[in-house]
Amino acid sequence: MLGAESSPSGPESRKAQQFVRDLSRSLEVANAAVHAEARKEGGPRGMATTATLVGLSERRAYAAQIGDSRAYLVRDGSIIR
């Protein structure tokens, strides 16, 4: 499953919206490459993708993930998934 957390809104955030699309797309491309390799005859069996990416744009953090990896924010003694 692929997800991009927290979609930016507002006219000043077009750059951030493109950034989120690019972040998500990079995971989709990587996932497709891994699956293509795994489907090859004689290819690795049970191969899968799991990744979590976090990028910063316009003073905001955006997370995209695929598989069962997770990102956690640690701030002021609290942990948020």
C-alpha positions, 0 to 999 in steps of 0.5 A, a space after each residue: 500500500 502506498 500513501 502520502 501523509 498530509 496533502 498540502 493545500 492553498 495556493 502557495 503550496 503548489 510546489 509542495 503538492 508537486 513534491 508530494 506527487 514526486 515522492 509518491 511516484 518515486 516509490 511507485 517506480 521502485 515498487 514496480 521495478 522490484 516486482 518486475 524483477 521478482 516475476 522474472 523466470 528464475 528470479 528471487 522468490 518472495 521478494 517484496 518492497 518495503 520503504 518509508 521516505 520522508 521529504 521536506 518542502 516548504 518547512 513541512 515534512 511529508 511521508 510516503 510509504 509502501 509495505 509494512 515500514 513505518 515512519 515515526 515522529 519523535 518530538 518533545 519526548 513523544 512518539 507519533 506514528 
